[in-house]
Amino acid sequence: MPDVIEKVPYLDLTKEFSELEKEWFQLVRTTGAQGSFILGPNVKAFETEVANYIGSKYAVSVANGTDALMLSLRGLGIGPGDEVITSPYTFFATSESINMVGATPVFADILPGTFVIDPESIRQKISKKTKAIMPVHLFGYPANMAELKKIANENNLKIIEDCAQAFGASNGKHRVGSQGDTGCFSFYPTKVLGCYGDGGIITTSNKELVEHLHKLRNHGAVKPFVHDEIGTNSRLDEVQAALLRIKLKRIDQAINNRNKVAANYSKQLQDVLTAVPVGPGNGIHAYNLYTVRAENRDALRQHLTDNNVGTSLCYPQPLHLQPVYSELGYQTGDLPVSEATCDDALSLPVYPDMPKQYVNHVCNLIIDFYK
Ligand SMILES: Cc1ncc(COP(=O)(O)O)c(C=O)c1O
């Protein structure tokens, strides 16, 4: 570590890659030698390993997290004329998946302090057309699944968990992805469990749904060259599955390291910033992102940029106010917590191998800014 820190990247996966490459390349070589590139042994083994880890009976891998959400909706029979309640404070793919199946996203507000959907706001949005709830375990913080399941049971709704950012997070002893009808994970490289390309998986304990998902991800084929519905091509490839199997063995350590980085930030910044993220109390925060709320956020971000510290705005605009949803008729002020959060949230660098000195350096810069 140099005496003077010149740069803190928002994310740095180079150390991880150097540690994994030998083991990964060996598996890739075996895959090449066997010539099994699609739905081969690594994909099959990885699906079993993920189901065991998450605590679901099954897992069906797909090409990315967006497809995991979209195919879950399709598999659960949600389509045109249906409404799905979700959060406006998330990445666009969440609500986009609802539109992709022809249904309509309905946005409920988030809870102050946690960044995840507010069960009370969901209750207010339920209509005769509501078929499902899509909570997002944003930044790695688990939404309140016990409460959401109560709402779903009372109103006969499905739950599709958007777990894209929360691999390994839990409420009590239940991991995210084990409590809804499906859990949808992304393996985009920046995620808690990320591959070196695109990938995704659906967890579920519904056997019938698994059979349907196997069909949907493979062009709706009941057997080779026989198609009884329109599906798509959405498969995880062997090379990524091989890497993910290696990374899955180390995931608890990685989440633990993310928590250490987060705890160090929070200790130093809790009296300086408007809010630092909190853990779920009884459960695990996976800290995919470490997102604070900060007064004068844009100037703080500029100060960090000027000092070569990478940051991100997650998210600058709530989904209900995106241009594509203008016809849904939402107005500024409709979902005030989400809107206010977009105005002052700032994501700081966090990754498992982030050196302590980097965290201290970022904290010192922030403390200096508010002096
Ligand atoms: C909350 C959320 N949902 C869904 C997705 C979509 O995942 P993917 O990029 O793998 O399609 C992402 C990924 O960025 C995400 O952050």
The ligand as a Tripos MOL2 file, in Angstrom:
@<TRIPOS>MOLECULE
LIG
   16    16     1     0     0
SMALL
NO_CHARGES

@<TRIPOS>ATOM
      1 C1        -32.2390   -4.5690   -8.6800 C.3       1 LIG1
      2 C2        -31.8910   -5.1830   -9.9920 C.ar      1 LIG1
      3 N1        -32.8000   -5.9200  -10.6340 N.ar      1 LIG1
      4 C3        -32.5230   -6.5220  -11.8050 C.ar      1 LIG1
      5 C4        -31.2880   -6.3950  -12.4020 C.ar      1 LIG1
      6 C5        -31.0540   -7.0310  -13.7510 C.3       1 LIG1
      7 O1        -29.9990   -7.9340  -13.7540 O.3       1 LIG1
      8 P1        -29.1580   -8.2010  -15.1090 P.3       1 LIG1
      9 O2        -28.2950   -7.0110  -15.3390 O.co2     1 LIG1
     10 O3        -28.3650   -9.4240  -14.8040 O.co2     1 LIG1
     11 O4        -30.1400   -8.4210  -16.1810 O.co2     1 LIG1
     12 C6        -30.3040   -5.6450  -11.7570 C.ar      1 LIG1
     13 C7        -28.9680   -5.5290  -12.3720 C.2       1 LIG1
     14 O5        -28.3500   -4.5980  -12.5680 O.2       1 LIG1
     15 C8        -30.6080   -5.0070  -10.5370 C.ar      1 LIG1
     16 O6        -29.7010   -4.2750   -9.8970 O.3       1 LIG1
@<TRIPOS>BOND
     1     1     2 1
     2     2     3 ar
     3     2    15 ar
     4     3     4 ar
     5     4     5 ar
     6     5     6 1
     7     5    12 ar
     8     6     7 1
     9     7     8 1
    10     8     9 2
    11     8    10 1
    12     8    11 1
    13    12    13 1
    14    12    15 ar
    15    13    14 2
    16    15    16 1
@<TRIPOS>SUBSTRUCTURE
     1 LIG1         1 GROUP 0 **** ****
